[in-house]
Amino acid sequence: MRSKRLITFVILSATLVMQLAVVQAHAVYAANQVTPSKGLIKEIRHELVTLPYYGLFDWLEGEMRPDGTLILRGEVVRPSTRKDAESRVKDIEGVDKVVNEIEVLPLSPSDDRVRAAIYRALFNANSPLFRYATRAVPPIHIIVKNGRVALKGVVATQQESQIAFMKARSVPGVFEVKNELRVESEASH
């Protein structure tokens, strides 16, 4: 009986020691993971939005992971924009690895017509959204793939988001519109 208790005690002690080692290993791992700084995020964003051919028919975003990996996502109309985005951010201090998941949208004269028609609908001189068309970095992006439209970016009010959505839906040749526009006050949270 005494030997059974001794064996049980040894097994329980060994199990406890192993669990403590696992907890310590997780604590060391977590301590070595660094949350990306706002400065790093700002620098990545700056590099992406200042690409030479990045415009309102493209959308780029990135996810910076604590291990230094930057995941690039989005949709672009030119293959060169996809390559340029990766090459611009790979040498930024704090970025150890870049995973490029940016999709190049298919060539389509029909999609090009939809892009132009939505642009005219959203940003004509009488539109309340006209002021967004005059900015160097467009806050509203029009992504078109196979007649399906996604509006992405940031607008000042919920009403402007609704106006953009309604105007895009009214364009002939559009099969679907997703309104992914965020309102400035919500986007800052």
CORKAZI-V657422 format. One record per residue. SS is DSSP state (H for helix, E for strand, - for the rest). BURIAL is # if it has 9 or more other ideal C-beta (glycine too) atoms within 8 Angstrom, else .. D_CENTER is the distance of its C-alpha to the mean C-alpha in whole Angstrom. Layout:
ss: <SS,SS>
burial: <BURIAL,BURIAL>
d_center: <D_CENTER,D_CENTER>
This chain:
ss: <-,H,H,H,H,H,H,H,H,H,H,H,H,H,H,H,H,H,H,H,H,H,H,H,H,H,H,H,H,H,H,H,-,-,-,-,-,H,H,H,H,H,H,H,H,H,H,H,H,-,-,-,-,-,-,-,-,-,E,E,E,E,E,E,-,-,-,-,E,E,E,E,E,E,E,E,-,-,H,H,H,H,H,H,H,H,H,H,H,-,-,-,-,-,-,-,E,E,E,E,E,E,E,E,-,-,-,-,H,H,H,H,H,H,H,H,H,H,H,H,H,H,H,-,-,-,-,-,-,H,H,H,H,-,-,-,-,-,-,E,E,E,E,E,E,-,-,E,E,E,E,E,E,E,E,-,-,H,H,H,H,H,H,H,H,H,H,H,H,-,-,-,-,-,-,E,E,E,E,E,E,E,E,H,H,H,H,-,->
burial: <.,.,.,.,.,.,.,.,.,.,.,.,.,.,.,.,.,.,.,.,.,.,.,.,.,.,.,.,.,.,.,.,.,.,.,.,.,.,.,#,#,.,#,#,#,.,#,#,#,.,#,.,#,#,.,.,#,#,#,#,.,#,.,#,.,.,.,#,#,#,#,#,#,#,#,#,.,#,.,.,#,#,.,#,#,#,.,#,#,.,.,#,.,.,#,.,.,#,.,.,.,#,.,#,#,.,.,.,.,.,#,.,#,#,#,.,#,#,#,.,#,#,#,.,.,.,#,.,#,#,.,#,#,.,.,.,.,#,.,#,#,#,#,#,#,.,#,#,#,#,#,#,#,.,#,.,.,.,.,#,#,#,#,#,#,.,#,#,.,.,#,.,#,#,.,.,#,.,#,.,#,#,#,#,.,.,.,.,.>
d_center: <64,63,61,59,58,57,55,53,53,52,49,48,48,46,43,43,43,40,38,38,37,34,33,34,32,29,29,30,26,24,26,25,21,20,17,15,17,15,17,15,12,13,15,12,10,14,14,11,12,16,16,19,18,15,16,15,15,12,8,6,3,5,6,10,13,16,18,16,14,11,9,7,6,7,10,13,17,18,18,19,15,14,17,16,13,14,17,16,14,16,19,18,20,18,16,18,17,14,13,12,10,10,12,15,16,20,23,24,27,26,23,23,26,24,21,24,26,23,22,26,26,23,24,28,30,31,28,27,23,25,24,21,22,24,21,20,16,16,14,14,13,15,14,17,18,21,22,19,17,14,14,10,11,13,17,20,21,21,24,22,19,22,24,21,21,24,25,22,24,27,27,29,27,24,24,21,19,16,15,12,13,13,16,16,18,16,13,15,16>
